[in-house]
Amino acid sequence: MLTIQRLDAQSLRPFVLLVQPGLRRSILEGQGDPDQIVLGALFLGQPVGVAVLHLNQPTVGLTDLYVLPDYRRTGIGSTLLAAAEEEARRSGVGTLHTLYRATEHTPPFERLLATQGWETPRLQSKVYWTTCSAGYDGWAQRYRFRRPYEPVLWAEITEAERQAIARRGENGWYPPTLDPFQRPDDDWDPETSLGLRYKGEVVGWLLTLREAPDQIRVEIMFVDPPLQRLGRGILLICEMIRRYCNDGDYAGAATSTATGGSAQKTRG
């Protein structure tokens, strides 16, 4: 018999390995957070699937949905998705959306969304990969910032600078999807997340997530629009790669900038 239950701190543990690796830490640390909802699917009492949601007005984000391979094509995925939609309805939020990477699992996932009445997914971003061995000794070493540009660790951005960034964001300086404060600072990788100062003012940032000990992903990158055509974003990527690859332990490590799609469903 299949059952779907909302997981609490005690019941979450058996399902953690079903969550994608990049989310496991935040899921465990978010136990008790009312804005985090984790649903578990059990078949004959055994964990076989999981769905993770985050309440973020005015939408609910479906950040993960996974079913063990041996239990697919049995309706468990659609049951989990329907349960996620019901949680969104109960929260009082009318729209459930999801962002996901294009992988070998994408076609069946998009078919699942279609059967549940979701809008047609659209391309959100493209992924570009490099490794230390491929990028560090080549272009990443050649292109560097010169003064008055000053790349610094994001953790070194002062509170006054953060407040100035937030005020400018409220005035439309950057789109909400590139807001550097959309995640807690602890989520960003402290060794490779960068800010960019120009003549003493913060004009950009590149924020990364560590998906594995030897893999990081660029989640957000923004540069002041007048500087974008000058290639300052590329220089930020080069700076990040140099800092990452300078550690000999990561000689073969991989970095990426986030191909993926997005889809949503709005309840009437």
C-alpha positions as CSV (number, residue, x, y, z in Angstrom):
1,M,0.0,0.0,0.0
2,L,1.2,3.5,-0.9
3,T,1.1,6.3,1.6
4,I,2.2,9.9,1.4
5,Q,3.1,11.7,4.6
6,R,4.5,15.1,5.6
7,L,7.9,14.4,7.2
8,D,9.1,15.9,10.5
9,A,12.5,15.9,12.0
10,Q,12.1,12.3,13.3
11,S,10.6,10.8,10.1
12,L,12.9,12.7,7.6
13,R,16.1,10.7,8.2
14,P,15.2,7.6,6.1
15,F,14.4,9.8,3.1
16,V,17.4,12.1,3.1
17,L,19.4,9.9,0.6
18,L,16.5,10.3,-1.9
19,V,17.0,14.0,-2.0
20,Q,19.5,15.4,-4.5
21,P,22.9,15.8,-2.9
22,G,23.0,19.6,-3.2
23,L,19.9,19.9,-1.1
24,R,20.6,17.4,1.7
25,R,22.4,19.8,4.0
26,S,19.8,22.6,3.7
27,I,17.0,20.1,4.2
28,L,18.5,18.7,7.4
29,E,19.3,22.2,8.7
30,G,15.8,23.4,7.7
31,Q,14.0,20.9,10.0
32,G,11.4,22.9,11.9
33,D,11.3,25.7,9.3
34,P,7.6,26.3,8.6
35,D,8.5,27.4,5.0
36,Q,10.0,24.0,4.2
37,I,7.8,21.0,3.4
38,V,9.1,17.5,2.8
39,L,6.7,14.8,1.6
40,G,7.7,11.2,1.7
41,A,6.2,8.3,-0.3
42,L,6.2,4.9,1.4
43,F,5.3,1.6,-0.3
44,L,4.6,-1.2,2.2
45,G,6.4,1.0,4.8
46,Q,9.6,1.5,2.8
47,P,10.7,5.0,1.6
48,V,10.4,5.0,-2.2
49,G,10.0,8.7,-3.1
50,V,10.3,12.3,-1.9
51,A,9.1,15.8,-2.8
52,V,10.6,19.0,-1.3
53,L,8.7,22.3,-1.3
54,H,9.7,25.8,-0.1
55,L,7.1,28.5,0.6
56,N,8.2,31.7,-1.0
57,Q,5.4,34.2,-1.4
58,P,3.7,34.6,-3.8
59,T,4.6,31.1,-5.1
60,V,5.6,27.7,-3.7
61,G,8.8,26.2,-5.2
62,L,9.0,22.5,-5.9
63,T,12.7,22.0,-5.5
64,D,12.9,18.2,-5.7
65,L,10.7,15.3,-6.7
66,Y,12.3,11.8,-6.9
67,V,11.1,8.2,-7.0
68,L,13.3,5.2,-6.8
69,P,13.8,3.7,-10.3
70,D,12.2,0.3,-9.4
71,Y,9.0,2.1,-8.4
72,R,8.6,4.4,-11.4
73,R,5.7,4.1,-13.9
74,T,3.4,3.0,-11.0
75,G,1.7,6.3,-10.3
76,I,3.9,7.2,-7.3
77,G,5.3,10.3,-9.0
78,S,1.9,11.7,-9.9
79,T,0.6,11.0,-6.4
80,L,3.5,12.8,-4.9
81,L,3.0,15.8,-7.3
82,A,-0.7,15.9,-6.5
83,A,0.2,15.9,-2.8
84,A,2.6,18.8,-3.4
85,E,-0.1,20.8,-5.2
86,E,-2.4,20.2,-2.2
87,E,0.2,21.5,0.2
88,A,0.5,24.6,-2.0
89,R,-3.3,25.1,-1.9
90,R,-3.3,24.7,1.9
91,S,-0.6,27.3,2.3
92,G,-2.9,29.8,0.6
93,V,-0.5,30.3,-2.4
94,G,-2.0,29.9,-5.8
95,T,1.1,29.1,-7.9
96,L,3.4,26.1,-7.6
97,H,6.6,26.4,-9.7
98,T,9.7,24.2,-10.3
99,L,13.2,24.8,-11.7
100,Y,15.1,21.7,-12.9
101,R,18.1,20.7,-14.9
102,A,17.8,19.0,-18.3
103,T,19.1,15.4,-17.8
104,E,18.1,11.9,-19.0
105,H,15.2,12.2,-16.5
106,T,13.7,15.3,-18.0
107,P,11.4,13.8,-20.6
108,P,9.5,11.6,-18.1
109,F,9.4,14.5,-15.6
110,E,7.9,16.9,-18.2
111,R,5.4,14.2,-19.2
112,L,4.4,14.0,-15.6
113,L,3.9,17.7,-15.4
114,A,1.8,17.6,-18.5
115,T,-0.5,14.9,-17.2
116,Q,-1.1,17.0,-14.0
117,G,-2.1,20.1,-16.1
118,W,1.1,22.2,-15.7
119,E,2.0,24.9,-18.1
120,T,4.4,24.0,-20.9
121,P,8.0,24.2,-19.5
122,R,10.3,26.9,-20.9
123,L,14.0,27.1,-21.1
124,Q,15.4,29.1,-18.1
125,S,19.2,28.8,-18.5
126,K,22.0,26.8,-20.1
127,V,24.8,25.0,-18.3
128,Y,28.5,25.3,-19.2
129,W,31.0,23.0,-17.6
130,T,34.7,23.2,-17.2
131,T,37.4,21.5,-15.1
132,C,40.5,22.7,-13.4
133,S,42.6,20.8,-15.9
134,A,40.7,22.4,-18.8
135,G,40.2,25.9,-17.7
136,Y,42.7,26.8,-15.0
137,D,45.9,26.7,-17.1
138,G,44.3,28.3,-20.1
139,W,41.9,31.2,-20.3
140,A,41.2,31.5,-16.6
141,Q,44.9,32.3,-16.0
142,R,45.1,34.9,-18.8
143,Y,42.1,37.1,-17.9
144,R,42.4,39.1,-14.7
145,F,40.9,42.2,-13.1
146,R,43.0,45.3,-12.9
147,R,42.4,48.3,-10.6
148,P,40.2,50.1,-9.9
149,Y,38.3,46.7,-10.0
150,E,38.7,44.7,-6.8
151,P,37.3,41.1,-6.5
152,V,36.7,40.1,-2.9
153,L,35.1,37.2,-1.1
154,W,31.4,37.7,-0.7
155,A,31.8,37.2,3.1
156,E,34.0,40.4,3.1
157,I,31.2,42.6,1.7
158,T,30.3,45.0,4.6
159,E,26.9,45.4,6.2
160,A,26.7,49.0,4.8
161,E,27.4,47.6,1.3
162,R,24.8,45.0,1.7
163,Q,22.2,47.6,2.6
164,A,23.2,49.7,-0.4
165,I,22.8,46.6,-2.7
166,A,19.3,45.9,-1.2
167,R,18.2,49.5,-1.6
168,R,19.3,49.6,-5.3
169,G,17.6,46.2,-5.8
170,E,14.3,47.7,-4.6
171,N,14.7,50.3,-7.3
172,G,15.1,47.7,-10.0
173,W,18.9,47.6,-10.3
174,Y,18.9,43.8,-10.7
175,P,16.0,41.4,-11.3
176,P,14.6,39.4,-8.3
177,T,16.1,36.1,-9.7
178,L,19.6,37.6,-9.2
179,D,19.0,38.9,-5.7
180,P,22.2,37.9,-3.7
181,F,20.1,37.8,-0.5
182,Q,17.6,35.2,-1.7
183,R,19.5,32.5,0.3
184,P,21.1,32.7,3.7
185,D,24.8,33.6,3.5
186,D,25.7,30.2,4.9
187,D,24.4,28.5,1.7
188,W,27.0,30.2,-0.5
189,D,30.4,28.5,-0.8
190,P,32.7,30.7,1.3
191,E,35.8,30.1,-0.8
192,T,34.5,30.9,-4.3
193,S,31.5,33.3,-3.8
194,L,32.7,36.7,-4.8
195,G,31.8,40.4,-4.8
196,L,33.2,42.9,-7.2
197,R,34.0,46.5,-6.2
198,Y,34.7,49.3,-8.6
199,K,36.1,52.5,-7.3
200,G,35.0,51.4,-3.8
201,E,31.4,50.5,-4.8
202,V,30.0,47.0,-5.1
203,V,29.0,46.6,-8.8
204,G,28.6,42.8,-9.1
205,W,28.7,39.4,-7.5
206,L,29.1,35.7,-8.3
207,L,27.6,33.3,-5.8
208,T,28.3,29.6,-5.8
209,L,26.9,26.4,-4.3
210,R,29.1,23.4,-3.5
211,E,27.2,20.4,-4.9
212,A,30.0,17.9,-3.9
213,P,33.4,18.2,-2.4
214,D,34.9,18.5,-5.8
215,Q,32.1,20.2,-7.7
216,I,30.7,23.7,-7.4
217,R,27.9,25.5,-9.3
218,V,27.5,29.2,-10.1
219,E,24.0,29.9,-8.9
220,I,23.9,33.7,-9.4
221,M,26.0,36.2,-11.3
222,F,25.3,39.9,-11.8
223,V,27.3,42.8,-13.0
224,D,26.2,46.4,-13.2
225,P,24.5,46.8,-16.7
226,P,27.0,49.5,-18.0
227,L,29.8,47.0,-17.3
228,Q,28.2,43.9,-18.7
229,R,29.5,44.5,-22.3
230,L,33.0,44.9,-21.0
231,G,33.2,41.3,-20.1
232,R,33.4,41.8,-16.3
233,G,31.2,38.8,-15.7
234,I,33.7,36.5,-17.6
235,L,36.5,38.0,-15.4
236,L,34.5,37.1,-12.3
237,I,34.2,33.5,-13.5
238,C,38.0,33.4,-14.2
239,E,38.6,34.8,-10.7
240,M,36.4,32.1,-9.2
241,I,38.1,29.3,-11.1
242,R,41.5,30.5,-10.1
243,R,40.6,30.6,-6.4
244,Y,39.0,27.1,-6.6
245,C,41.7,25.4,-8.6
246,N,44.6,26.9,-6.6
247,D,44.0,24.2,-4.1
248,G,45.9,21.1,-5.4
249,D,43.2,18.8,-4.0
250,Y,40.9,19.9,-6.7
251,A,43.1,19.4,-9.7
252,G,40.4,17.5,-11.6
253,A,37.4,19.2,-10.1
254,A,34.5,20.5,-12.1
255,T,32.6,23.8,-12.1
256,S,29.4,24.8,-13.9
257,T,27.1,27.6,-14.5
258,A,23.6,26.6,-13.9
259,T,20.7,23.8,-19.0
260,G,17.5,23.9,-17.1
261,G,13.8,24.5,-17.5
262,S,11.1,26.0,-15.5
263,A,7.4,25.2,-15.2
264,Q,4.5,26.3,-13.0
265,K,0.9,25.5,-12.2
266,T,-1.6,28.0,-11.0
267,R,-4.8,27.0,-9.3
268,G,-7.9,28.8,-10.1
